[in-house]
Amino acid sequence: MTEIKTVAVIGAGTMGNGIAQSCAMAGISVSMVDVEDRFVRRGVETITTSLARFVKSEKLTPAQSEAVLARIVPTTDFAAAVKDAEVVIEAVPEVMELKQDVFKRLVAGTRTETVLATNTSQFSISALAAATDRPESVIGMHFFNPPVLMKLVEIVRGVRTSDRTLDVAQTLTRQLGKESAVCKRDTVGFITSRALAALRLECIRIHEEGIASIEDIDRAIRLGLNHPMGPFELNDFNGLDTALFNTQSLREAYGDRFIPPQSLISRVRSGMLGRKAGRGWYDYSGDKPKPIE
Ligand SMILES: NC(=O)c1ccc[n+]([C@@H]2O[C@H](COP(=O)([O-])OP(=O)(O)OC[C@H]3O[C@@H](n4cnc5c(N)ncnc54)[C@H](O)[C@@H]3O)[C@@H](O)[C@H]2O)c1
């Protein structure tokens, strides 16, 4: 498979600007499109700040950093951004109708051989592909936050995704200096979200059963299993509401082993959503997070 030279990223938010930066750092020309100038500008500012950190830590020279920035074309012109792309990576908010609308426009505005990837965290790739008349070109490329540092791309095949599309997605992943894990069937939670939810639920149950404290469970998973964060710390970081929503989708797909625990439901109902709310499993109002048992 020949190397990819041009990519378009749709959405310049948290994931989109990081994916665009990863592509540019790999020497790929990338257009980064959003709906308004201010969102595009914010994306470019985030990339500029990140590149400055690479320069400060001497991982890039100032000249290399400038060259990376020069490879990124920030724009609000959707048609121009996608016209010549070999791969498009969609990273707009997790709203099915919005993504389907983007995919319809992509099919109309790209060449037939262009691979259309989505960074969706949980939607069915086949359902997104069904909104197009090129389902063989649609694939999931699930990056992790922050995309510039995280080494995995979870690649998800839809029912009709072609072998060539898979090949292109794997080639691009390698070019970005990342590794892929392929989810061969398009199933809820793919690999990572499903496995992480199982661990999180079991840890919440251990806490509910009074077997260990929040801090001790986090410490056990961090130091004993070598995870960078404990499940409660991570859940506070990502949001308890998101975790509850994911658990409900997993329960619909796989049954009662994903029943949401009562303590998760009641914390979400009382607005304890994690860091963004100042309280979740921990209270963030002091100097140091304090567990709320
Ligand atoms: N944030 C994460 O940790 C994370 C991790 C993996 C996957 N994801 C997935 O990545 C996707 C994007 O998430 P995010 O956190 O970057 O969201 P975000 O809200 O930070 O960014 C989305 C961007 O898309 C733009 N946008 C909306 N409609 C658009 C359109 N029609 N055309 C172009 N741009 C448009 C918005 O203005 C916004 O700037 C979602 O599907 C999400 O589930 C997120």
The ligand as a Gaussian input file, in Angstrom:
#p B3LYP/6-31G(d) Opt

LIG

0 1
 N      -12.915000      13.757000      23.593000
 C      -12.505000      12.488000      23.682000
 O      -11.850000      12.091000      24.660000
 C      -12.803000      11.511000      22.568000
 C      -12.028000      10.337000      22.472000
 C      -12.266000       9.456000      21.390000
 C      -13.277000       9.754000      20.472000
 N      -14.030000      10.898000      20.622000
 C      -15.055000      11.172000      19.602000
 O      -14.529000      12.154000      18.713000
 C      -15.595000      12.952000      18.191000
 C      -15.291000      14.418000      18.439000
 O      -15.179000      14.619000      19.833000
 P      -14.463000      15.908000      20.442000
 O      -14.280000      15.618000      21.891000
 O      -13.318000      16.295000      19.609000
 O      -15.632000      17.004000      20.262000
 P      -15.494000      18.591000      20.307000
 O      -16.850000      19.102000      20.666000
 O      -14.316000      19.015000      21.111000
 O      -15.181000      18.990000      18.774000
 C      -16.098000      18.813000      17.730000
 C      -15.880000      19.927000      16.702000
 O      -16.658000      19.647000      15.549000
 C      -17.156000      20.865000      15.048000
 N      -18.286000      20.609000      14.160000
 C      -19.596000      20.439000      14.453000
 N      -20.307000      20.235000      13.325000
 C      -19.434000      20.259000      12.285000
 C      -19.551000      20.108000      10.877000
 N      -20.730000      19.869000      10.311000
 N      -18.440000      20.236000      10.108000
 C      -17.234000      20.500000      10.673000
 N      -17.055000      20.635000      12.013000
 C      -18.137000      20.516000      12.808000
 C      -17.497000      21.659000      16.294000
 O      -17.618000      23.053000      16.019000
 C      -16.320000      21.315000      17.200000
 O      -15.248000      22.242000      17.056000
 C      -16.867000      12.430000      18.842000
 O      -17.458000      11.478000      18.003000
 C      -16.352000      11.761000      20.114000
 O      -17.217000      10.747000      20.587000
 C      -13.791000      11.793000      21.636000

